[in-house]
């Protein structure tokens, strides 16, 4: 006859099995990891929807409730279920899965969109926005794309970068007129870009170097969107301080605007008002630009860079070389899945969740625990400066043993169950 003790043991084992199965099958919020860089700070979105930051924090742009610079990742307060991030010069943006936008950092030009000019060291909600699908940030202005294909803008407007036909700064978002059916947006410096579903590119704002794709002989800024001539089949856009980069569906990259530091990557110098092809690039899947350099991710997961290199932001180990006017490969970096260009630093995420950084490090924006500039990619440290940052789970230990914590958790759950089942079976028999 089976004793009550044995029956209870079996029931306990079955209950524990059920709880383990629930834990294993639970669907927590996940999103695609990404990263972005500002003037002296870095922002990373982890796949659990939390946001982490390091570097300069003079205006609260790290969002941790202080104005203390950080040389290792700290979590941005009060944010969860985030799907997108963007960094301006000294402000930051985040997009929640519910379509709202949150902002923190400098607000002197209204770039936080909360109807004030008050700096914020923790995120505040941007006024009046909903159903947002994408965000972008210039130096001191911000953009949002909504699900109906319209673009909204706020912040600094001295060069018409808000696209509303004026030069009046805005403390809350305003719809960019005469622009619809937009699928992607980009901004940097003092101009803005939009990609429409028909593959055409539109630009507005500062045009002193032809970065809006218009004649620079009159240095005429564009206060409303204008179509960039000679571009069709565009799939991605990015903007630098005074240049613009476009990825076409055939995997080639095209550029226009300022070129005194090789920003256009066409092997020459001199600004261009119409798009020119970036030399030697094919099979490109993603692009990113900032102040005066640009990055491209190739379909073999390698990273290529061109433009200004005084701080090593090209990542090719070119010490003493101020710029390259053709793309060069970032050294010892493979398996990259995401790239981002900060003001004078560069960033990448690899498929294993590790984060890599190179270039200017004056504000510790590389997250490596020192202030030394880096001319080749180095791995970002973990929280508190120990171990290594992991965009897909808990920080890696110092020896950087790569093991996905989700699967590790599932493994141990099943291991514990098997042990428990064996224990119960021993009691039963």
C-alpha positions as CSV (number, residue, x, y, z in Angstrom):
1,X,0.0,0.0,0.0
2,X,1.3,3.4,-1.0
3,X,1.9,5.6,2.1
4,X,0.5,9.1,2.4
5,X,4.1,10.4,2.6
6,X,4.9,9.0,-0.8
7,X,1.7,10.4,-2.4
8,X,2.5,13.8,-1.0
9,X,6.0,13.6,-2.4
10,X,4.7,12.8,-5.9
11,X,2.1,15.6,-5.7
12,X,4.8,18.0,-4.6
13,X,7.0,17.0,-7.5
14,X,4.1,17.5,-10.0
15,X,3.3,20.9,-8.6
16,X,7.0,21.9,-8.9
17,X,7.0,20.7,-12.5
18,X,4.0,22.8,-13.3
19,X,5.6,25.9,-11.8
20,X,8.8,25.2,-13.7
21,X,6.9,24.9,-17.0
22,X,5.1,28.1,-16.3
23,X,8.4,29.9,-15.7
24,X,10.0,28.4,-18.8
25,X,7.0,29.3,-21.0
26,X,6.4,32.8,-19.7
27,X,6.7,35.5,-22.4
28,X,8.4,38.5,-20.8
29,X,8.6,41.7,-22.9
30,X,11.5,41.5,-25.4
31,X,12.7,43.8,-28.1
32,X,15.6,44.1,-30.5
33,X,18.7,45.6,-28.7
34,X,20.1,48.8,-30.1
35,X,22.4,51.6,-29.2
36,X,23.1,55.3,-30.0
37,X,25.6,58.0,-29.2
38,X,25.4,61.7,-28.4
39,X,28.2,64.3,-28.0
40,X,29.7,62.6,-25.0
41,X,27.2,60.0,-23.9
42,X,26.0,56.5,-25.0
43,X,22.6,54.9,-24.7
44,X,21.8,51.2,-25.1
45,X,18.5,49.5,-25.2
46,X,18.6,45.9,-23.9
47,X,16.3,43.2,-25.2
48,X,14.3,43.3,-21.9
49,X,13.1,46.8,-22.8
50,X,15.3,48.6,-20.2
51,X,17.6,51.5,-21.1
52,X,21.2,51.9,-20.0
53,X,23.6,54.9,-20.3
54,X,27.1,56.1,-19.6
55,X,29.5,59.0,-20.3
56,X,28.8,62.7,-19.9
57,X,25.9,63.7,-17.7
58,X,26.2,67.4,-17.3
59,X,22.6,68.0,-18.3
60,X,21.1,64.8,-17.0
61,X,21.3,63.1,-20.4
62,X,22.0,59.7,-18.7
63,X,18.6,59.8,-17.0
64,X,19.7,58.3,-13.7
65,X,18.5,61.2,-11.6
66,X,21.9,62.8,-11.2
67,X,24.3,65.0,-13.2
68,X,27.3,62.8,-12.4
69,X,29.4,61.5,-15.3
70,X,29.6,57.7,-15.5
71,X,32.3,55.5,-16.9
72,X,30.2,52.4,-16.7
73,X,26.5,51.6,-17.5
74,X,23.8,52.9,-15.3
75,X,20.1,52.2,-15.8
76,X,17.9,55.1,-16.9
77,X,15.2,55.5,-14.3
78,X,11.5,54.7,-14.8
79,X,11.7,53.2,-18.2
80,X,10.5,49.8,-19.3
81,X,9.0,48.2,-22.4
82,X,11.1,50.5,-24.6
83,X,11.4,49.7,-28.3
84,X,13.5,52.6,-29.6
85,X,16.1,55.2,-28.5
86,X,17.8,58.3,-29.9
87,X,20.5,60.6,-28.6
88,X,21.0,64.3,-29.4
89,X,23.9,66.4,-28.4
90,X,23.0,66.5,-24.7
91,X,19.5,65.0,-24.6
92,X,18.1,61.6,-25.1
93,X,14.8,60.0,-26.3
94,X,13.0,56.7,-25.8
95,X,10.0,55.2,-27.5
96,X,7.7,53.0,-25.5
97,X,5.8,50.0,-26.9
98,X,2.6,51.9,-26.3
99,X,3.6,54.6,-28.8
100,X,4.5,57.3,-26.3
101,X,7.9,59.2,-26.3
102,X,10.0,60.0,-23.3
103,X,12.9,62.5,-23.1
104,X,15.5,63.7,-20.7
105,X,18.6,65.9,-20.6
106,X,19.1,69.4,-21.8
107,X,15.9,71.3,-22.6
108,X,17.1,74.8,-23.3
109,X,15.6,74.9,-26.8
110,X,12.5,72.8,-26.0
111,X,14.1,69.6,-27.3
112,X,12.4,67.5,-24.6
113,X,9.0,68.5,-25.9
114,X,7.4,68.8,-22.4
115,X,6.3,72.4,-22.9
116,X,9.1,73.8,-20.7
117,X,12.7,74.7,-21.0
118,X,13.7,72.9,-17.8
119,X,16.5,70.3,-18.0
120,X,15.5,66.8,-16.8
121,X,17.7,64.2,-15.2
122,X,14.9,61.5,-15.4
123,X,12.6,60.8,-18.3
124,X,9.5,62.9,-18.9
125,X,6.7,62.3,-21.4
126,X,6.8,64.3,-24.6
127,X,3.6,66.3,-24.8
128,X,0.8,65.2,-27.1
129,X,2.3,62.3,-29.0
130,X,0.8,58.9,-29.5
131,X,1.1,56.0,-32.0
132,X,4.7,56.8,-32.6
133,X,6.7,54.2,-34.4
134,X,10.2,55.8,-34.7
135,X,12.2,58.6,-33.2
136,X,15.3,60.6,-34.2
137,X,17.3,63.5,-32.7
138,X,19.4,66.3,-34.1
139,X,21.8,68.2,-31.9
140,X,19.1,70.3,-30.3
141,X,15.9,69.2,-32.0
142,X,13.8,66.0,-32.0
143,X,11.6,64.1,-34.5
144,X,8.9,61.5,-34.2
145,X,7.2,59.3,-36.9
146,X,3.6,58.2,-36.3
147,X,1.8,55.2,-37.5
148,X,-0.1,57.3,-40.1
149,X,3.1,58.2,-41.9
150,X,3.3,61.8,-40.6
151,X,6.4,63.4,-39.0
152,X,6.4,65.6,-35.9
153,X,9.2,67.9,-34.8
154,X,10.2,70.1,-31.8
155,X,13.1,72.0,-30.3
156,X,15.7,74.3,-32.0
157,X,14.5,75.7,-35.3
158,X,17.1,78.4,-36.2
159,X,17.8,76.7,-39.6
160,X,14.3,75.5,-40.3
161,X,15.1,72.0,-39.1
162,X,11.5,71.5,-37.7
163,X,10.2,71.9,-41.3
164,X,7.2,74.1,-40.4
165,X,8.3,77.1,-42.6
166,X,9.5,79.2,-39.7
167,X,12.6,79.6,-37.5
168,X,10.7,79.6,-34.2
169,X,11.7,77.1,-31.6
170,X,9.0,74.8,-30.4
171,X,8.6,73.3,-26.9
172,X,5.9,70.8,-28.0
173,X,5.7,68.7,-31.2
174,X,4.2,70.1,-34.3
175,X,3.3,68.2,-37.5
176,X,5.7,68.8,-40.4
177,X,3.4,70.0,-43.2
178,X,3.1,68.6,-46.7
179,X,4.9,65.3,-45.7
180,X,3.1,62.0,-45.5
181,X,3.6,58.3,-46.3
182,X,6.9,58.4,-44.4
183,X,8.5,55.2,-43.3
184,X,11.8,56.4,-41.7
185,X,13.3,59.6,-40.2
186,X,16.8,60.8,-39.4
187,X,18.4,63.9,-37.9
188,X,21.7,65.2,-36.8
189,X,23.3,68.6,-36.5
190,X,20.7,71.1,-37.8
191,X,18.9,69.3,-40.6
192,X,16.4,66.5,-40.9
193,X,15.6,63.7,-43.3
194,X,12.6,61.6,-44.2
195,X,12.2,58.4,-46.3
196,X,8.9,57.9,-48.0
197,X,7.4,54.5,-49.0
198,X,8.1,55.2,-52.7
199,X,11.9,55.2,-51.9
200,X,12.3,58.9,-52.2
201,X,14.3,61.0,-49.7
202,X,13.2,64.4,-48.4
203,X,15.3,67.0,-46.4
204,X,14.9,70.3,-44.6
205,X,16.9,72.6,-42.4
206,X,20.5,73.8,-42.7
207,X,21.9,73.5,-46.2
208,X,25.1,75.5,-46.1
209,X,27.0,72.5,-47.4
210,X,24.3,71.0,-49.6
211,X,23.2,68.5,-47.0
212,X,19.6,68.9,-48.1
213,X,20.6,68.1,-51.6
214,X,20.0,71.6,-52.9
215,X,22.4,74.2,-54.5
216,X,24.7,75.7,-51.9
217,X,25.7,78.7,-54.1
218,X,23.1,80.8,-52.2
219,X,23.5,78.9,-48.9
220,X,19.8,78.7,-48.7
221,X,18.4,76.8,-45.8
222,X,15.3,74.8,-46.4
223,X,12.4,75.6,-44.1
224,X,10.0,73.0,-45.5
225,X,10.8,69.5,-46.9
226,X,12.3,69.3,-50.4
227,X,13.0,66.1,-52.4
228,X,16.6,65.1,-52.8
229,X,17.2,64.8,-56.5
230,X,18.6,61.6,-58.1
231,X,17.7,59.1,-55.4
232,X,15.2,56.3,-55.9
233,X,15.0,52.9,-54.2
234,X,16.2,54.2,-50.8
235,X,15.8,51.9,-47.8
236,X,17.6,53.7,-45.0
237,X,18.8,57.2,-44.2
238,X,21.1,58.8,-41.7
239,X,22.4,62.3,-41.1
240,X,25.7,63.8,-39.9
241,X,26.4,67.4,-38.8
242,X,26.4,68.7,-42.4
243,X,26.2,65.6,-44.6
244,X,23.6,63.0,-45.4
245,X,23.9,59.3,-46.1
246,X,21.4,57.0,-47.9
247,X,21.3,53.2,-48.4
248,X,19.7,51.9,-51.5
249,X,17.9,48.6,-52.1
250,X,20.8,47.3,-54.1
251,X,23.1,47.5,-51.0
252,X,25.1,50.6,-52.2
253,X,25.5,53.8,-50.2
254,X,25.2,57.3,-51.4
255,X,26.1,60.6,-49.8
256,X,25.9,64.4,-50.2
257,X,26.8,67.5,-48.3
258,X,30.0,68.5,-46.5
259,X,33.2,66.6,-47.4
260,X,36.3,68.4,-46.0
261,X,37.1,65.4,-43.8
262,X,36.1,62.7,-46.2
263,X,32.5,62.5,-44.9
264,X,31.1,61.4,-48.2
265,X,33.5,58.5,-48.7
266,X,33.8,59.0,-52.4
267,X,37.6,59.3,-52.5
268,X,37.6,63.0,-53.1
269,X,37.1,66.3,-51.3
270,X,34.7,69.1,-51.8
271,X,31.0,69.3,-50.9
272,X,28.4,67.7,-53.1
273,X,24.8,68.9,-53.6
274,X,23.7,65.8,-55.4
275,X,24.3,62.2,-54.2
276,X,27.6,60.5,-55.0
277,X,28.4,56.9,-54.4
278,X,30.5,55.9,-51.4
279,X,33.5,54.0,-52.8
280,X,33.8,50.3,-52.6
281,X,30.8,49.4,-50.6
282,X,28.3,46.7,-51.5
283,X,26.1,44.4,-49.6
284,X,25.4,47.0,-46.9
285,X,22.5,46.4,-44.5
286,X,22.6,49.4,-42.1
287,X,24.2,52.8,-41.9
288,X,24.8,55.4,-39.2
289,X,26.3,58.9,-39.2
290,X,27.2,61.7,-36.8
291,X,29.3,64.8,-36.7
292,X,31.8,64.1,-39.5
293,X,32.1,60.3,-39.8
294,X,29.9,57.5,-40.9
295,X,29.5,53.7,-40.4
296,X,28.2,50.9,-42.5
297,X,27.3,47.3,-41.6
298,X,27.9,44.8,-44.3
299,X,26.0,41.5,-44.9
300,X,29.0,39.6,-43.6
301,X,28.6,41.4,-40.3
302,X,31.8,43.5,-40.7
303,X,31.8,47.2,-39.9
304,X,33.2,49.9,-42.3
305,X,33.8,53.6,-41.6
306,X,34.9,56.7,-43.3
307,X,35.4,60.5,-42.5
308,X,37.0,62.2,-39.6
309,X,39.4,60.1,-37.5
310,X,41.2,62.4,-35.1
311,X,40.0,60.4,-32.1
312,X,40.1,57.0,-33.7
313,X,36.4,56.8,-34.5
314,X,36.9,54.9,-37.7
315,X,38.2,51.9,-35.6
316,X,40.9,50.8,-38.1
317,X,43.9,51.6,-35.9
318,X,44.9,54.6,-38.1
319,X,46.8,56.6,-35.5
320,X,48.0,59.9,-36.8
321,X,45.5,59.8,-39.7
322,X,43.0,62.6,-39.3
323,X,40.5,61.3,-41.8
324,X,39.9,58.7,-44.6
325,X,37.9,59.7,-47.7
326,X,37.2,56.0,-48.5
327,X,35.7,53.3,-46.2
328,X,38.1,51.3,-44.0
329,X,37.2,48.2,-42.0
330,X,37.0,48.4,-38.3
331,X,39.7,46.1,-36.9
332,X,39.0,42.8,-35.2
333,X,35.2,43.2,-35.2
334,X,33.0,40.5,-36.6
335,X,29.5,39.3,-35.8
336,X,28.2,42.8,-35.5
337,X,24.4,43.2,-35.7
338,X,23.8,46.9,-34.8
339,X,26.0,50.0,-35.3
340,X,25.8,53.6,-34.2
341,X,27.9,56.7,-34.6
342,X,28.2,59.2,-31.8
343,X,29.6,62.7,-32.1
344,X,33.3,61.5,-32.3
345,X,32.9,57.9,-31.1
346,X,31.5,54.7,-32.6
347,X,29.5,51.8,-31.3
348,X,28.5,48.3,-32.2
349,X,26.5,45.4,-30.8
350,X,27.5,41.8,-31.6
351,X,25.2,38.8,-32.0
352,X,26.3,37.5,-28.6
353,X,25.0,40.7,-26.9
354,X,28.4,42.3,-26.2
355,X,28.8,46.0,-26.8
356,X,31.9,47.5,-28.4
357,X,33.1,51.1,-28.7
358,X,36.0,53.1,-30.1
359,X,37.0,56.8,-30.7
360,X,36.8,59.8,-28.4
361,X,36.6,58.9,-24.7
362,X,37.0,62.2,-23.0
363,X,33.7,61.8,-21.1
364,X,34.1,58.0,-20.7
365,X,31.5,57.6,-23.4
366,X,33.2,54.3,-24.4
367,X,32.3,52.7,-21.1
368,X,35.6,51.0,-20.7
369,X,36.6,52.4,-17.3
370,X,39.3,54.8,-18.5
371,X,39.5,58.1,-20.4
372,X,41.8,57.0,-23.1
373,X,40.8,57.3,-26.7
374,X,40.6,54.0,-28.6
375,X,41.6,53.5,-32.2
376,X,40.2,50.0,-32.5
377,X,37.0,48.5,-30.9
378,X,37.1,47.6,-27.2
379,X,34.5,45.8,-25.2
380,X,32.2,47.8,-23.0
381,X,32.4,47.1,-19.2
382,X,29.5,45.9,-17.2
383,X,27.5,47.7,-14.5
384,X,29.8,49.1,-11.9
385,X,32.8,48.6,-14.2
386,X,33.1,44.8,-13.5
387,X,32.6,42.1,-16.1
388,X,31.2,43.0,-19.5
389,X,27.9,44.6,-20.7
390,X,25.4,42.2,-22.2
391,X,22.5,43.6,-24.2
392,X,20.7,40.3,-24.0
393,X,20.8,39.6,-20.3
394,X,22.9,39.7,-17.2
395,X,26.4,41.1,-17.5
396,X,29.1,38.7,-18.6
397,X,31.7,37.8,-16.0
398,X,35.2,39.2,-16.3
399,X,36.4,36.1,-18.3
400,X,33.6,36.9,-20.7
401,X,32.1,33.4,-20.8
402,X,29.3,33.8,-23.3
403,X,26.2,31.9,-22.2
404,X,22.7,33.2,-22.8
405,X,21.1,33.7,-19.4
406,X,17.6,32.8,-20.8
407,X,18.8,29.4,-21.9
408,X,20.9,29.0,-18.7
409,X,17.8,29.6,-16.6
410,X,15.8,27.1,-18.6
411,X,18.6,24.5,-18.3
412,X,18.8,24.8,-14.5
413,X,15.0,24.7,-14.3
414,X,15.0,21.3,-16.1
415,X,18.0,20.1,-14.2
416,X,16.3,20.8,-10.9
417,X,13.1,19.1,-12.1
418,X,14.9,16.0,-13.1
419,X,16.6,15.8,-9.7
420,X,13.3,16.4,-8.0
421,X,11.5,13.8,-10.1
422,X,14.2,11.3,-9.2
423,X,13.8,12.0,-5.6
424,X,10.0,11.6,-5.8
425,X,10.4,8.3,-7.7
426,X,12.7,7.0,-5.0
427,X,10.1,7.7,-2.4
428,X,7.3,6.2,-4.5
429,X,9.0,2.9,-5.1
